[in-house]
């Protein structure tokens, strides 16, 4: 029995040892499998902890605090644009699946921007850019972001940016719906909630505004949210001129009619030229807490409007004079197509348009027919010397006839220069959307400087006009007994002017001889008296616009709307008339070619030209024996050459401005 017992014990021990070895082997194998599983970093492994079902996960943060990790909803992640990516493709610093992760040194955290840029560069190298255009759009957005206000270092914590991609985009569920879909519109309305995480005060103002109520209460997809005004990625500081101009243009994307009328105002013209110092939409209506003008809380309500105007028109140093009561009835968005709402603007516009059409139809027809008559006469060889100078004594044949004295010539030159400067600076504002207008303003430095030059030129022109009136009045008083208001030397229209005009049209069509013109032709008288009209209309409206605070003390604000219309339309009429009709009459008729006619610079005409242009006066002076009183020596060659150069320069300048006006007019730049 003893031997058997011993054998039994040995067998039992062997079995136990074998079992232990087997268990150890299994345990070792299990341990190896567990270690292998611990190193498997696929999405399923990551989501065993990060799916949000295990409660809130926290990791150490700065200054001993803890930071909650963003949970990843598996269902939403599988629908996102990143669904086909492994977690560790972005989280490269995660190399194990244990808690807490042991992160190797030197491995950077995920950076969305750089990842997308690298991906786009790789796509281009593979020549697959056309297949993946959205990657290019993302790359453009990244580039815009890097130049934005969000990409700057935070002032309070320079170790971080103002905002990074993940602050606005949930990178695990990111899936912006396609444009034009209902889902995209619904997503668009959630933008304020994203921005409001940082901009809480602005979100509160916006939520209570007309825009916010339309979004939150009515689900109006057309209402403005943050990104409509501030853009998405290229966000810049709202105090910069670029941001102010961009936001103003964004308002116009929705409020197109109001924006169109705004651009027609001086405020809008300066804005369109690229300068932000005049009133913009948000200066008047507010930025976030915007309400309709009829709402008592609105800045533009009649009880609050003057106060709003006085924010800019404050009278303080460097600011326009203090706004007065008349500003209240000014219509910043007044249009010419709504008689019921803006009758003064409607009537004024219709009158000015009728005036423009009437003047241009008559005088352009007059010019075309005149050109045709003189051209045909030349073709048929009917152009002959106007006077037989070979039958005159040499000393007489070489003489010129004095037409204008030194003061007339100087006044004409200064008047012409001031008018051209006024046209240049004024039309640059009138056609602010054109490239040439922006170039002109850049040359002046800013519309403010151009406006100052415009006013100096205006006062120069008005000064010349009033000095002329004084001189003419004194001259009339001196010759009161002999002066005849309707006589041949007077600028006052008379019956002969009407007969001459009828006779010219008959001559144009070959139904009669060319009428003999006196000292002043009917078209010269029109030019002369048009200046009086222009001084009253352009000058008067210009003074009103230059000194609105004074005018608004005594007149309602709608007079400024009328003044804007007549000032711009009359300036357009004057400029186009001068550079077409006036230039044709004096420089571009076949009988005047080659230009220029320099009589307004030299003050004289040859006998031939005088006899041709003013046959009735010539005959009268011969019959009364007064011709010799007007004969003078011909101007010197240097003086004549200088006059021609000056004339050509002014003509070139005028024609250049005519071209610029045509670009603005036919390009829809403002008229």
Helices and strands as residue ranges (DSSP letters): H 2-38, H 43-50, E 58-60, G 62-64, E 66-68, H 74-79, H 87-90, H 112-125, H 133-146, H 165-168, H 182-188, H 191-195, H 200-208, H 210-216, H 226-230, H 241-254, H 256-263, H 266-272, H 281-285, H 305-312, G 325-329, H 343-379, G 389-391, H 394-397, E 400-402, H 406-430, H 435-444, H 447-478, H 495-508, H 522-534, I 535-539, H 540-546, H 548-554, H 558-577, I 578-582, H 583-583, I 584-588, G 590-592, H 599-602, E 604-606, H 607-613, H 615-624, H 627-630, E 631-632, H 637-666
